[in-house]
Amino acid sequence: MAKKRFLRQTVHGYKRLKRKWRKPTGSQSKMRKQKGGRPAMPRVSRRTPRAWRGLHPSGFDEFFVRNLKDLERVNEKTQAIRISAAVGRKKKEEIVKRAKEMKLKVLNP
């Protein structure tokens, strides 16, 4: 089941509008008044399933890696790695190379 995507009020009518959510304003807005047949609006009751919360959009749980030793603790079936910004280019290349050997998904190669 895919996550529900809420769209801006008149996004289908204008090329210049981005396909991201903006709350409808306007005194006569039918979408704001939640009339029937209009696109859905986000509400508390439309929360994502508990199993999906905190996951990366790829479906993996993020595992933060600072050095090569951290790769040994990663579960390749449920976790993907994100390399720390403090890691330099040389070490990052080594981590990416080792991750490929271990068949791990790297979120920021």
N, CA and C atoms as an extended XYZ file, in Angstrom:
327
Properties=species:S:1:pos:R:3:atomname:S:1:resname:S:1:resid:I:1 pbc="F F F"
N         0.839       -1.186        0.000 N   MET     1
C         0.000        0.000        0.000 CA  MET     1
C         0.884        1.249        0.000 C   MET     1
N         0.625        2.139       -0.919 N   ALA     2
C         1.447        3.341       -1.047 CA  ALA     2
C         0.965        4.440       -0.107 C   ALA     2
N         1.883        5.312        0.254 N   LYS     3
C         1.555        6.429        1.121 CA  LYS     3
C         0.702        7.435        0.352 C   LYS     3
N        -0.341        7.966        0.993 N   LYS     4
C        -1.250        8.916        0.350 CA  LYS     4
C        -0.538       10.228        0.077 C   LYS     4
N        -0.640       10.704       -1.160 N   ARG     5
C        -0.043       11.976       -1.549 CA  ARG     5
C        -1.157       13.019       -1.638 C   ARG     5
N        -1.048       14.080       -0.855 N   PHE     6
C        -2.031       15.154       -0.890 CA  PHE     6
C        -1.548       16.222       -1.857 C   PHE     6
N        -2.455       16.695       -2.703 N   LEU     7
C        -2.090       17.667       -3.727 CA  LEU     7
C        -2.687       19.034       -3.433 C   LEU     7
N        -2.036       20.039       -3.960 N   ARG     8
C        -2.491       21.415       -3.845 CA  ARG     8
C        -3.831       21.577       -4.561 C   ARG     8
N        -4.582       22.581       -4.193 N   GLN     9
C        -5.954       22.729       -4.635 CA  GLN     9
C        -6.151       22.700       -6.159 C   GLN     9
N        -5.485       23.538       -6.916 N   THR    10
C        -5.723       23.583       -8.368 CA  THR    10
C        -4.475       23.190       -9.151 C   THR    10
N        -3.722       22.242       -8.638 N   VAL    11
C        -2.457       21.866       -9.262 CA  VAL    11
C        -2.661       21.275      -10.660 C   VAL    11
N        -3.793       20.634      -10.901 N   HIS    12
C        -4.056       20.032      -12.208 CA  HIS    12
C        -4.329       21.070      -13.289 C   HIS    12
N        -4.647       22.282      -12.905 N   GLY    13
C        -5.010       23.314      -13.877 CA  GLY    13
C        -3.886       24.239      -14.285 C   GLY    13
N        -2.763       24.215      -13.545 N   TYR    14
C        -1.675       25.149      -13.824 CA  TYR    14
C        -0.339       24.425      -13.878 C   TYR    14
N         0.426       24.719      -14.911 N   LYS    15
C         1.738       24.102      -15.061 CA  LYS    15
C         2.741       24.672      -14.058 C   LYS    15
N         2.576       25.937      -13.688 N   ARG    16
C         3.554       26.612      -12.839 CA  ARG    16
C         3.476       26.178      -11.372 C   ARG    16
N         2.382       25.541      -10.961 N   LEU    17
C         2.244       25.103       -9.570 CA  LEU    17
C         2.983       23.799       -9.345 C   LEU    17
N         3.682       23.708       -8.233 N   LYS    18
C         4.403       22.482       -7.912 CA  LYS    18
C         3.427       21.480       -7.291 C   LYS    18
N         3.745       20.204       -7.418 N   ARG    19
C         2.866       19.157       -6.908 CA  ARG    19
C         3.156       18.889       -5.430 C   ARG    19
N         3.031       19.924       -4.592 N   LYS    20
C         3.210       19.748       -3.171 CA  LYS    20
C         2.035       20.363       -2.426 C   LYS    20
N         1.850       19.921       -1.216 N   TRP    21
C         0.686       20.330       -0.440 CA  TRP    21
C         0.769       21.774        0.030 C   TRP    21
N        -0.313       22.511       -0.162 N   ARG    22
C        -0.507       23.832        0.405 CA  ARG    22
C        -1.941       23.855        0.917 C   ARG    22
N        -2.136       24.340        2.123 N   LYS    23
C        -3.475       24.356        2.697 CA  LYS    23
C        -4.362       25.330        1.919 C   LYS    23
N        -5.562       24.897        1.508 N   PRO    24
C        -6.438       25.802        0.778 CA  PRO    24
C        -6.973       26.906        1.683 C   PRO    24
N        -6.879       28.139        1.203 N   THR    25
C        -7.438       29.277        1.919 CA  THR    25
C        -8.556       29.826        1.037 C   THR    25
N        -9.141       30.872        1.420 N   GLY    26
C       -10.198       31.446        0.586 CA  GLY    26
C       -11.550       31.181        1.211 C   GLY    26
N       -12.365       32.207        1.260 N   SER    27
C       -13.646       32.105        1.968 CA  SER    27
C       -14.617       31.157        1.285 C   SER    27
N       -14.522       30.999       -0.045 N   GLN    28
C       -15.488       30.167       -0.756 CA  GLN    28
C       -14.876       28.856       -1.254 C   GLN    28
N       -13.695       28.530       -0.804 N   SER    29
C       -13.012       27.326       -1.273 CA  SER    29
C       -13.778       26.062       -0.880 C   SER    29
N       -14.185       25.290       -1.881 N   LYS    30
C       -14.938       24.059       -1.623 CA  LYS    30
C       -14.039       22.991       -0.994 C   LYS    30
N       -12.767       23.013       -1.353 N   MET    31
C       -11.842       22.035       -0.778 CA  MET    31
C       -11.614       22.318        0.710 C   MET    31
N       -11.475       23.596        1.073 N   ARG    32
C       -11.297       23.966        2.472 CA  ARG    32
C       -12.524       23.591        3.296 C   ARG    32
N       -13.694       23.725        2.696 N   LYS    33
C       -14.941       23.382        3.382 CA  LYS    33
C       -15.215       21.873        3.360 C   LYS    33
N       -14.368       21.127        2.680 N   GLN    34
C       -14.431       19.663        2.596 CA  GLN    34
C       -15.750       19.177        2.006 C   GLN    34
N       -16.134       19.793        0.894 N   LYS    35
C       -17.316       19.340        0.170 CA  LYS    35
C       -17.014       18.018       -0.518 C   LYS    35
N       -18.037       17.257       -0.810 N   GLY    36
C       -17.858       15.949       -1.436 CA  GLY    36
C       -17.285       16.046       -2.833 C   GLY    36
N       -16.524       15.066       -3.239 N   GLY    37
C       -15.954       15.020       -4.583 CA  GLY    37
C       -14.694       15.832       -4.746 C   GLY    37
N       -14.224       16.469       -3.695 N   ARG    38
C       -12.989       17.261       -3.753 CA  ARG    38
C       -11.819       16.411       -3.260 C   ARG    38
N       -10.580       16.806       -3.612 N   PRO    39
C        -9.409       16.052       -3.134 CA  PRO    39
C        -9.331       16.040       -1.603 C   PRO    39
N        -8.759       14.982       -1.065 N   ALA    40
C        -8.644       14.826        0.387 CA  ALA    40
C        -7.612       15.788        0.957 C   ALA    40
N        -7.843       16.184        2.199 N   MET    41
C        -6.908       17.042        2.923 CA  MET    41
C        -6.280       16.236        4.058 C   MET    41
N        -5.033       16.557        4.420 N   PRO    42
C        -4.426       15.827        5.527 CA  PRO    42
C        -5.138       16.123        6.845 C   PRO    42
N        -5.309       15.076        7.644 N   ARG    43
C        -5.934       15.207        8.963 CA  ARG    43
C        -5.221       14.271        9.928 C   ARG    43
N        -5.503       14.426       11.192 N   VAL    44
C        -4.908       13.568       12.215 CA  VAL    44
C        -5.278       12.115       11.958 C   VAL    44
N        -6.500       11.871       11.503 N   SER    45
C        -6.974       10.505       11.296 CA  SER    45
C        -6.299        9.809       10.115 C   SER    45
N        -5.586       10.547        9.280 N   ARG    46
C        -4.947        9.960        8.105 CA  ARG    46
C        -3.460        9.698        8.333 C   ARG    46
N        -3.080        9.359        9.549 N   ARG    47
C        -1.683        9.124        9.889 CA  ARG    47
C        -1.150        7.877        9.185 C   ARG    47
N         0.161        7.860        8.916 N   THR    48
C         0.759        6.705        8.260 CA  THR    48
C         0.786        5.514        9.214 C   THR    48
N         0.788        4.286        8.697 N   PRO    49
C         0.852        3.110        9.559 CA  PRO    49
C         2.117        3.120       10.422 C   PRO    49
N         2.029        2.561       11.609 N   ARG    50
C         3.127        2.595       12.571 CA  ARG    50
C         4.400        1.965       11.997 C   ARG    50
N         4.253        0.924       11.196 N   ALA    51
C         5.420        0.236       10.631 CA  ALA    51
C         6.200        1.124        9.664 C   ALA    51
N         5.556        2.123        9.057 N   TRP    52
C         6.209        2.981        8.061 CA  TRP    52
C         6.878        4.195        8.663 C   TRP    52
N         6.510        4.576        9.901 N   ARG    53
C         7.012        5.817       10.481 CA  ARG    53
C         8.509        5.759       10.746 C   ARG    53
N         9.230        6.808       10.370 N   GLY    54
C        10.667        6.892       10.612 CA  GLY    54
C        11.512        6.200        9.569 C   GLY    54
N        10.897        5.598        8.565 N   LEU    55
C        11.657        4.912        7.527 CA  LEU    55
C        12.041        5.883        6.410 C   LEU    55
N        13.124        5.557        5.719 N   HIS    56
C        13.520        6.291        4.518 CA  HIS    56
C        12.484        5.980        3.434 C   HIS    56
N        12.246        6.873        2.472 N   PRO    57
C        11.280        6.587        1.410 CA  PRO    57
C        11.562        5.302        0.629 C   PRO    57
N        12.804        4.825        0.651 N   SER    58
C        13.127        3.565       -0.020 CA  SER    58
C        12.579        2.365        0.734 C   SER    58
N        12.127        2.576        1.982 N   GLY    59
C        11.588        1.470        2.774 CA  GLY    59
C        12.576        0.891        3.764 C   GLY    59
N        13.808        1.369        3.730 N   PHE    60
C        14.838        0.885        4.644 CA  PHE    60
C        14.939        1.779        5.874 C   PHE    60
N        15.416        1.200        6.959 N   ASP    61
C        15.732        1.952        8.165 CA  ASP    61
C        17.140        2.522        7.978 C   ASP    61
N        17.363        3.777        8.314 N   GLU    62
C        18.678        4.395        8.112 CA  GLU    62
C        19.646        4.003        9.224 C   GLU    62
N        20.877        3.667        8.837 N   PHE    63
C        21.937        3.348        9.795 CA  PHE    63
C        23.087        4.303        9.523 C   PHE    63
N        23.478        5.057       10.540 N   PHE    64
C        24.495        6.099       10.409 CA  PHE    64
C        25.891        5.486       10.517 C   PHE    64
N        26.744        5.702        9.512 N   VAL    65
C        28.085        5.105        9.475 CA  VAL    65
C        29.148        6.196        9.554 C   VAL    65
N        30.091        6.016       10.489 N   ARG    66
C        31.188        6.976       10.647 CA  ARG    66
C        32.540        6.395       10.246 C   ARG    66
N        32.632        5.045       10.256 N   ASN    67
C        33.889        4.391        9.880 CA  ASN    67
C        33.606        2.988        9.350 C   ASN    67
N        34.651        2.304        8.900 N   LEU    68
C        34.486        0.972        8.309 CA  LEU    68
C        33.973       -0.057        9.316 C   LEU    68
N        34.310        0.113       10.586 N   LYS    69
C        33.872       -0.835       11.613 CA  LYS    69
C        32.354       -0.849       11.774 C   LYS    69
N        31.736        0.306       11.548 N   ASP    70
C        30.282        0.397       11.700 CA  ASP    70
C        29.530       -0.468       10.690 C   ASP    70
N        30.157       -0.770        9.550 N   LEU    71
C        29.499       -1.572        8.516 CA  LEU    71
C        29.204       -2.995        8.986 C   LEU    71
N        29.974       -3.477        9.945 N   GLU    72
C        29.790       -4.854       10.424 CA  GLU    72
C        28.485       -5.018       11.199 C   GLU    72
N        27.940       -3.915       11.729 N   ARG    73
C        26.732       -3.983       12.555 CA  ARG    73
C        25.444       -3.787       11.761 C   ARG    73
N        25.545       -3.641       10.437 N   VAL    74
C        24.380       -3.329        9.607 CA  VAL    74
C        23.645       -4.609        9.206 C   VAL    74
N        22.325       -4.576        9.303 N   ASN    75
C        21.486       -5.670        8.816 CA  ASN    75
C        21.091       -5.336        7.376 C   ASN    75
N        21.608       -6.069        6.400 N   GLU    76
C        21.418       -5.707        4.986 CA  GLU    76
C        19.973       -5.853        4.509 C   GLU    76
N        19.149       -6.613        5.213 N   LYS    77
C        17.766       -6.813        4.780 CA  LYS    77
C        16.856       -5.643        5.162 C   LYS    77
N        17.118       -5.021        6.310 N   THR    78
C        16.211       -3.978        6.791 CA  THR    78
C        16.844       -2.595        6.870 C   THR    78
N        18.175       -2.490        6.773 N   GLN    79
C        18.832       -1.203        6.970 CA  GLN    79
C        19.616       -0.767        5.738 C   GLN    79
N        19.630        0.549        5.510 N   ALA    80
C        20.475        1.167        4.487 CA  ALA    80
C        21.404        2.123        5.219 C   ALA    80
N        22.599        2.350        4.662 N   ILE    81
C        23.567        3.183        5.379 CA  ILE    81
C        23.580        4.615        4.865 C   ILE    81
N        23.802        5.539        5.801 N   ARG    82
C        24.017        6.947        5.485 CA  ARG    82
C        25.374        7.311        6.066 C   ARG    82
N        26.272        7.789        5.214 N   ILE    83
C        27.635        8.110        5.631 CA  ILE    83
C        27.662        9.504        6.242 C   ILE    83
N        28.349        9.637        7.376 N   SER    84
C        28.446       10.906        8.086 CA  SER    84
C        29.096       11.973        7.215 C   SER    84
N        28.651       13.215        7.389 N   ALA    85
C        29.209       14.343        6.635 CA  ALA    85
C        30.633       14.643        7.069 C   ALA    85
N        31.004       14.209        8.266 N   ALA    86
C        32.345       14.474        8.784 CA  ALA    86
C        33.391       13.553        8.161 C   ALA    86
N        32.967       12.527        7.434 N   VAL    87
C        33.896       11.595        6.795 CA  VAL    87
C        34.438       12.231        5.522 C   VAL    87
N        35.748       12.139        5.331 N   GLY    88
C        36.383       12.719        4.151 CA  GLY    88
C        36.178       11.883        2.905 C   GLY    88
N        36.624       12.424        1.753 N   ARG    89
C        36.429       11.773        0.458 CA  ARG    89
C        37.089       10.411        0.404 C   ARG    89
N        38.332       10.317        0.893 N   LYS    90
C        39.101        9.073        0.808 CA  LYS    90
C        38.425        7.946        1.604 C   LYS    90
N        38.048        8.243        2.829 N   LYS    91
C        37.388        7.239        3.670 CA  LYS    91
C        35.998        6.906        3.125 C   LYS    91
N        35.322        7.912        2.584 N   LYS    92
C        33.992        7.682        2.034 CA  LYS    92
C        34.049        6.704        0.865 C   LYS    92
N        35.074        6.851        0.008 N   GLU    93
C        35.238        5.929       -1.111 CA  GLU    93
C        35.474        4.509       -0.611 C   GLU    93
N        36.269        4.366        0.461 N   GLU    94
C        36.516        3.039        1.039 CA  GLU    94
C        35.226        2.438        1.598 C   GLU    94
N        34.436        3.255        2.271 N   ILE    95
C        33.176        2.774        2.849 CA  ILE    95
C        32.211        2.336        1.755 C   ILE    95
N        32.102        3.133        0.688 N   VAL    96
C        31.205        2.793       -0.424 CA  VAL    96
C        31.663        1.506       -1.099 C   VAL    96
N        32.960        1.354       -1.286 N   LYS    97
C        33.502        0.152       -1.916 CA  LYS    97
C        33.193       -1.085       -1.070 C   LYS    97
N        33.418       -0.974        0.231 N   ARG    98
C        33.158       -2.095        1.150 CA  ARG    98
C        31.653       -2.398        1.226 C   ARG    98
N        30.833       -1.361        1.175 N   ALA    99
C        29.380       -1.548        1.220 CA  ALA    99
C        28.887       -2.297       -0.022 C   ALA    99
N        29.485       -2.004       -1.189 N   LYS   100
C        29.116       -2.729       -2.408 CA  LYS   100
C        29.462       -4.203       -2.303 C   LYS   100
N        30.617       -4.497       -1.719 N   GLU   101
C        31.019       -5.891       -1.515 CA  GLU   101
C        30.033       -6.613       -0.604 C   GLU   101
N        29.544       -5.898        0.411 N   MET   102
C        28.601       -6.478        1.366 CA  MET   102
C        27.150       -6.413        0.872 C   MET   102
N        26.934       -5.825       -0.319 N   LYS   103
C        25.617       -5.654       -0.926 CA  LYS   103
C        24.677       -4.836       -0.045 C   LYS   103
N        25.187       -3.695        0.427 N   LEU   104
C        24.404       -2.766        1.244 CA  LEU   104
C        23.954       -1.595        0.393 C   LEU   104
N        22.806       -1.033        0.722 N   LYS   105
C        22.311        0.154        0.016 CA  LYS   105
C        22.890        1.395        0.693 C   LYS   105
N        23.517        2.278       -0.104 N   VAL   106
C        24.097        3.525        0.410 CA  VAL   106
C        23.171        4.662       -0.001 C   VAL   106
N        22.685        5.431        0.964 N   LEU   107
C        21.735        6.502        0.676 CA  LEU   107
C        22.391        7.777        0.163 C   LEU   107
N        23.686        7.986        0.518 N   ASN   108
C        24.403        9.175        0.040 CA  ASN   108
C        25.801        8.793       -0.446 C   ASN   108
N        25.889        8.102       -1.596 N   PRO   109
C        27.208        7.638       -2.065 CA  PRO   109
C        28.099        8.780       -2.546 C   PRO   109
